[in-house]
């Protein structure tokens, strides 16, 4: 099953919890796997605890991690989002999560977060949910 959502971000660097939306994207799959993919190169999907202080820490890291490496060549071409591309490449565009009994098999503190690095923007997230044959089910 393939599904897609569009999410609006509201700040240059923004952290949004998409766990509930991602769960709904898996449809009727009871046991299998879901692959979530953000269809952009200046945003990322991460598994992380969703805590207000940790969100601030993620923003702080995104704003400062590459500070000492400036200026970037990409930015000199009137395109000031080189850091967003680099951070997105390291954080990742896709997540693969098992589905067990109709639910995403996430750990106690795991949430699916969108890490916006070049907002505000409209971001598309695609999900491919695959049911596994009964013989291959684990957990």
Steps between C-alpha positions, in 0.01 A plus 500: 500500500634843404388822669622857527445801726599865473614681812553874544800620697500849649861585583840483330596214732199317637440164670159336458373172645345298216452173690119509495484601133753229407300235688190596302695471173557126553137425420373149566839327515503281811849352490774617272714805444448868430750710311463874552679739266514879497511617141739792554873564538487770769291315759537164675307228682649384829411266786538692822330575830244779464578729792478882490854543636638244255324679213684817603826304513440360150441853369814626678712224342350563156572872528857465629655166404652623174563861607882468498497366144334804342491627232377216281546500123130426441411818692728714284275422202217699662365181652539533878377152598820294477487422872143369465608263222801377699308447825219323315751267335637402841161470673336304219195513278347158575399282794406132493281388790338161568122478530378252761130440566409810302732735692841644426751311717660801666696500824371672812661835421510475121301745293515575129614860468528722197807718525444808283830665409399757237147613579238604512387260229242241397658154539381174345547171683433173319434164664516153349343241731563136421315206657724201565387139454398330824804267490746789521338689786708552811448659841 
